Amino acid sequence: MKFDVMPVATEKQIEEVEAAAADAWQECYAGMYPEGQFQEMFEEMRSKEALRRLMREGHIYYMVLADNQFAGYLSFRYSGSHVFLYSLYVKPGFRKKGISRKVMEQFDKMLSGEEFRHVRKLTMWVPRTYHQGVNVLRHLDFQVTKEVDNHIVKGYPLNEYVMERRIKRSQADHG
């Protein structure tokens, strides 16, 4: 399987990420909130308009491609010595093929560059009820470092795990 990641830059790519985000949102948060609140949260955090706003605010989105097909996406934000991973989503038809691992290997290579030399770990907050996501992140060497109750995101409470993972750099990058 040919694998690649590329920055999200065009309107069509933003639309593809929004569609995948809608699926991910349903998978992750369905049943946690009343339908109106669920939809309002999606519009505020993962709609096309929200994606454009987040990109203007410094969030970086990458499309994941497998055999030249859109297979998922990754989003993160970098600030000083901190990288916060917001999303790592692989569409169901592409799962169990090692794509998440390949994405993290590619991400590690990118974070080995000079711009990120002070960054030592990735952090991601995951709803505690999203067992599949927690298990995938554990498989990718993330560890639960903290539990946060009633973390307020855009006015809505979430009970989450803070999960962290050391960035894997080659010996040559440690110079």
WOMO-V771398 format. One record per pair of residues at least 4 apart in sequence whose ideal C-beta (glycine too) atoms are under 7 Angstrom apart, sorted by the first residue. I is the first residue (numbers start at 0). J is the second residue. D is the distance in whole Angstrom. If there is no record, write none. Layout:
i:j:d
I:J:D
I:J:D
This chain:
i:j:d
0:65:6
0:66:6
0:96:6
1:66:5
1:67:7
2:65:6
2:98:7
2:101:5
3:64:5
4:61:5
4:62:7
4:63:6
4:73:7
4:102:7
4:105:5
5:61:6
5:62:5
5:64:7
6:61:6
7:12:5
7:13:6
7:16:6
7:60:4
7:61:7
7:62:6
8:12:6
10:14:6
11:15:7
12:16:6
12:62:6
13:17:6
13:47:6
13:50:5
13:51:7
14:18:7
14:47:6
15:19:7
15:62:7
15:69:5
16:20:6
16:50:6
16:60:6
16:62:7
16:72:5
17:21:6
17:45:7
17:46:6
17:47:5
17:50:6
18:22:7
19:23:6
19:71:6
19:72:6
19:88:6
19:90:6
20:24:6
20:45:4
21:25:6
21:41:7
22:26:6
22:90:7
23:27:6
23:86:7
23:88:4
24:28:6
24:41:5
24:45:6
25:29:5
27:126:6
27:129:5
27:132:6
28:32:7
28:37:6
28:126:7
31:128:7
32:36:4
32:37:4
32:40:7
32:155:7
33:37:7
34:38:6
35:39:6
36:40:6
36:155:7
37:41:7
38:42:6
39:43:6
40:44:6
40:153:6
40:155:6
41:45:5
41:46:6
42:46:5
42:49:7
43:49:6
43:153:5
44:49:5
44:153:6
45:49:6
45:50:7
46:50:7
47:51:6
48:52:6
49:53:6
50:54:6
50:60:7
51:55:7
52:56:6
53:58:4
54:58:6
54:60:7
57:76:6
58:74:6
58:76:5
58:85:7
59:74:7
59:75:6
59:76:7
60:72:6
60:74:5
61:72:6
61:73:5
62:69:6
62:72:6
63:70:5
63:71:4
63:72:6
63:73:6
63:89:7
63:98:6
63:102:6
64:68:7
64:69:6
64:70:6
65:70:4
65:93:5
65:98:6
70:89:6
70:90:6
70:93:4
70:98:6
71:88:5
71:89:4
71:90:5
71:93:7
71:98:7
72:86:6
72:88:6
73:86:6
73:87:5
73:102:6
73:106:7
74:85:4
74:86:4
75:82:6
75:83:6
75:84:5
75:85:6
76:83:5
76:85:7
77:82:5
77:115:7
80:117:4
80:118:6
81:118:7
82:110:7
82:118:5
82:121:5
83:122:5
84:121:5
84:122:7
84:123:4
87:99:6
87:102:6
89:93:5
89:94:5
89:98:5
89:99:6
93:98:5
97:101:6
98:102:6
99:103:7
99:135:6
99:139:6
100:104:6
100:139:6
101:105:6
102:106:6
103:107:6
103:139:5
104:108:7
105:109:7
106:110:6
107:111:6
107:166:6
107:167:5
107:168:7
110:115:4
110:118:6
110:166:5
111:168:5
111:169:7
111:172:4
118:166:6
119:165:6
119:166:6
120:163:5
120:164:6
120:165:5
120:166:6
121:163:7
121:164:5
121:166:6
122:161:6
122:163:5
123:136:7
123:141:7
123:162:5
124:159:5
124:161:6
125:129:6
125:132:5
125:133:6
125:136:6
125:159:6
125:160:5
125:162:6
126:157:6
126:158:7
126:159:6
127:146:7
127:158:5
127:159:6
127:160:6
129:133:6
130:134:6
131:135:6
132:136:6
133:137:6
133:160:6
134:138:6
135:139:6
136:141:4
136:162:5
137:141:6
139:164:7
140:164:5
141:162:4
141:163:6
141:164:4
142:162:6
142:163:6
143:160:5
143:162:6
144:161:5
144:162:7
144:163:5
145:161:4
146:160:6
147:159:5
147:161:6
148:158:5
149:156:4
149:158:7
150:156:7
150:157:5
150:159:5
151:155:7
151:156:6
152:157:6
168:172:4
168:173:6
